Amino acid sequence: MTPMPAPAAAPSLRLRLLAWLLLPLSLCVAGCAWLAWQGVATVADYVQDHDLLASAKVLSDRLIWEDNDVAASVPPSALSLFASDERDRVYLSVTDAEGNLLAGSPGFPLPWPRQLTGTDRAQWYDASFDSQSLRAVVTERAMYEGGSGRAITIAVGKTTRSRDHMALRLWWPTVAFLLVTLALAAAFVSFGLRRELRPLVRLARQLETRDALRADIAVDARRLHRELRPVADTINAFARQIRRHIDAQRRFIADAAHQLRTPLAMQASQIAYARHRRAHRAPGELLREDMDAMWREMQASNRRLVAVTNKLLLLAQAEHQDAATQRETVDLGAAALRVVEELAALAERRQIDLGFAAPPQPVPVQAQPALLDALLSNLVDNALRYSPEGGHVTITVGREGAQGLFTVDDDGPGIPPEARERVFERFYRLAGDTEGTGLGLAIVREIATAWGAEVVLDRPPPTGKEAATGLRAQVRFAPCAPDSA
C-alpha cells in the first residue's frame, strides 16, 4: 500500500496577515511614487522649458540686418543658460520663411504642424537629433526694414540628461521617505501581530496543560480578544459534551458492574453449592426436590440478570446523542396500542383490567419508534407490576393543543409526593420494593428529556366520593410541527 504523502506545512498566520496588510500599503507607496515622479517631471520640464525659451529670446534679440539680409550671431549668454554637470549638448537653428538656415545646425527638426501659443508665441516639443533625445522650443520673429518684412524661425534644443537628473534629485527624497515609512509600517505591524496573537499561544498552552484522559480541556476565555472568544466557547462546549459522554459511559460501567455483580455472585454461589453437594453427598442424598428448587433459583437469577442487562443497554441508548437528533414522526396511538397488546398477557396473569382509549385520528409525535416503545412499555409495565391482583390500569392517548399526551392510571400503592422526584434516579427503589430494578423510570426520564418531553407523576383524579388512590404517570410530548402531522 502506497503511503499517503505528508500534508504540507500550513503557512504562518502572522506572515499571511503581514502580507495582506503590506500588499495594499506597497501598492499605495507605488502609487504615491508614481504621482511624485509625475510632479517632479513636470517641474523639471518647466525649468528646462523656461531656459530654452530664454535662450530663444536672446537669439531673437541678436537678429540684425546686414546687406539687405538677416544675420544672426550666437552670444555666449545664450549658451550659458544650459551649463550643467551632465554635459548636455545644445543645438540651435535660425531659418527664414523659405527654410534657409541663417545660423545653427543644419537639419534641425522642427515641429509640424506648427502651433505657436501664448504671449511668447512659442511651442515646446520633444525631438530626436543626431541620435539623441532632445527637448526643444520654437518661436518666430518678424524683421522689418525699408517697408519690407521677413518672418524668422528660431529653435533651440537641448539633450535631457540634466532634466532627468534634476527629476531624480527631486523625486528620490520622496521615494526614500515612502520606503522608510513602508519599512516602519512592516516592523510595527509585525510587532503588533506578534503581540496581539499571544492569546492564541496562551490558548494552545492552556490546552497542552489539560488532562485529555479526564476530558479537562476547558479554557479560560476571559483574557482572549472578543474575536477569539467564540473559538474558546466552542472548545468549551465540545469539552462539556465530551465530558457528558464520558460521565455517561462511566455511569453505565459503574451501574452495570453494580447491578450485574449480585445476580452473577448468586449464580456462582448456587453452582458452587450444587457441586459441593454433588461431591459430598451420601447415597440417596440430593433429592429431586432440592435440584428443582436450585434450578428455579438459578432461573430467577438469570431472568433478573437478563432484565438488568437489557435495561442498562436501553439506558445507554437513551443517553446517546442520536436519541435527540435522529427522530421521525410517529403515531402515539399506534405505538401505545402495540405496547398494550404486548403486555396483555402480563395483565391477564395478574388478573388486572387493562383499559385503553385513544382518539380515532392519529396523534403525531417526534420520536424514535424503538425508544418510544421502550418509554411506553416501562410505564405500563410498572403500573401492571405494582397494581394489586384484580386491579385496574387505564391507558389514555390524547392531545392538549399541539402536545401529545400519554397517560397511565393505576390503583396500586402510588408514590409519596416526597419521593416522586427521586424515583427517576437510577437504582432508587421505595422501601419494600422487590419487583423492579430501579431503572424503569430512569429510562423514561432519559428518553423524555432527549425529546424535550415532560414526565409528571401524580395521583389520579378522584372518582365519586372516594379519595383517589394509585398513581398517574403522564408524558407530555413536545409540540409536533404542523407539516409533520
HELIX and SHEET records of a PDB file:
HELIX    1   1 LEU A   13  ASP A   61  1                                  49    
HELIX    2   2 PRO A   76  SER A   80  1                                   5    
HELIX    3   3 ARG A  161  GLU A  196  1                                  36    
HELIX    4   4 ARG A  198  THR A  209  1                                  12    
HELIX    5   5 ALA A  212  ARG A  214  5                                   3    
HELIX    6   6 ARG A  229  HIS A  280  1                                  52    
HELIX    7   7 ARG A  288  GLU A  319  1                                  32    
HELIX    8   8 ASP A  322  THR A  325  1                                   4    
HELIX    9   9 LEU A  332  ARG A  349  1                                  18    
HELIX   10  10 PRO A  369  TYR A  386  1                                  18    
HELIX   11  11 PRO A  417  ALA A  419  5                                   3    
HELIX   12  12 ARG A  422  PHE A  424  5                                   3    
HELIX   13  13 GLY A  440  ALA A  450  1                                  11    
HELIX   14  14 PRO A  482  SER A  484  5                                   3    
SHEET    1   A 2 LEU A  63  GLU A  66  0                                        
SHEET    2   A 2 ASP A  69  ALA A  72 -1                                        
SHEET    1   B 5 LEU A 101  GLY A 104  0                                        
SHEET    2   B 5 VAL A  90  THR A  95 -1                                        
SHEET    3   B 5 SER A 148  THR A 159 -1                                        
SHEET    4   B 5 GLN A 132  GLU A 145 -1                                        
SHEET    5   B 5 ALA A 122  PHE A 129 -1                                        
SHEET    1   C 2 GLU A 328  ASP A 331  0                                        
SHEET    2   C 2 PRO A 364  ALA A 367 -1                                        
SHEET    1   D 5 ASP A 353  ALA A 357  0                                        
SHEET    2   D 5 HIS A 392  GLU A 400  1                                        
SHEET    3   D 5 GLN A 403  ASP A 410 -1                                        
SHEET    4   D 5 LEU A 471  ARG A 476 -1                                        
SHEET    5   D 5 GLU A 454  ASP A 458 -1                                        
END                                                                             
